[in-house]
Amino acid sequence: MYPDLSYLFHDLFGTAADTWLSIFKTFGLLVALAVLTAAFLLKKELQRRAEIGQFQGVPAKIVSNAPLSMQDYVLNAIFGFIVGFKLVYIVQNLEAMQADPGGIVISGKGSWLGGIVGAGLLTAYYFYLDAQRKKQGTREELKTLYPHDRIMDISTVAVISGIIGAKLFTVIEQPQAFFADPIGQLFSGDGWTIYGGLIGGFVGVYILLRRKAIPVLPVIDAVAPALIVSYGVGRMGCHLAGDGDWGITAAAQPDWWFLPYWLWAQDYPRNVLNRGVEMAECVGKYCSHLPEAVYPTSVYETTMAFTIGLILWGLRKKTTPWPGLLFAIYLMFNGAERFLIEGIRVNDRHEGLGGFTQAEFIALILLGIGAVWAGWLLLAKKREAV
């Protein structure tokens, strides 16, 4: 496994493990790649739908070189303070940053002097920028904006509301841990519920689309392939880092299995949680592997996600006349995929949910919503044709 880039470089080039490259955690990098992948696919599909007339452009006045307001100065001074506050502390405490980047970045630890210098430098830069803007003069132009022109807004809202949703659902699932250490649970790098992120992201984007008067159904149809493919990319990060999203102890490999053994069972050596027993002759601080091999469920989910993504991408043009249908199909695939994989994953089961895990329960709800929604759309279309 590769908990961070230093281990990847160690295996590829023979460099030392636990170097400064350990700041860059594999899971975090794959999550960033997942966001970029989703944004790319979403923009492509939104552009296609705009070209066929599914979206109407909205006139908007674009102002260039407008003078900076007091709010701009205040917000950027705060941003400069945060960057300086953290950056100087990170440079001074590189070992702590290597050990726990997430914990350092989101903690209250930092350099006050670095923060003051950062705020001062950014404020000075904004004074210079404002002077240059005044020399060039303010320009206004009228442009027609389409949803794909707002891809940065959509992606940002989806990520922020998704993070909030993921944490909220984790608190709901594990209330004892939250009440024992509320601040630690909220600001830790652990404890993310994927369905909480999905629901939170949906709510955030829905509110944004309504505020911008953008049709919701065509947009969520465009989101569907991007969402499942990016989920697969994120699950690759789970596997490569060994972040605990693995399965139960694997049964003996059957005779009919023709793929490599690691696709059937994996003991996750050098997993990022350092869970299991210590490895012999191991280099670096991540030196544990599971005592019994488990099903690499993240690999299975990545495979299913990419397969579903290809199916949805192939259906996107055929389902265009039925806004909402592609997303309904996505919900069915998503629910079925997650319900099936939960059968061999390690997860808590809840008596209050009928013995299901939280993910299984939500998966069944999504599967049901998707089936009813798709059936209703197809039935309505059939009635129109009569």
Salt bridges, closest charged atoms under 4 A:
ASP4 OD2 - LYS25 NZ 3.64
ASP11 OD2 - ARG270 NH2 2.95
GLU45 OE2 - ARG48 NH2 2.70
GLU45 OE2 - ARG49 NE 2.87
GLU45 OE1 - ARG316 NE 2.86
ASP130 OD2 - LYS134 NZ 3.88
ASP149 OD1 - HIS148 NE2 3.72
GLU173 OE2 - HIS350 NE2 3.83
ASP245 OD2 - ARG235 NH1 3.13
ASP245 OD1 - ARG345 NH2 2.95
ASP267 OD2 - HIS289 ND1 3.15
GLU301 OE2 - ARG235 NE 3.07
GLU342 OE2 - ARG338 NE 3.00
GLU342 OE2 - ARG345 NH1 2.63
GLU360 OE1 - ARG349 NH1 2.65
GLU384 OE1 - LYS381 NZ 3.83
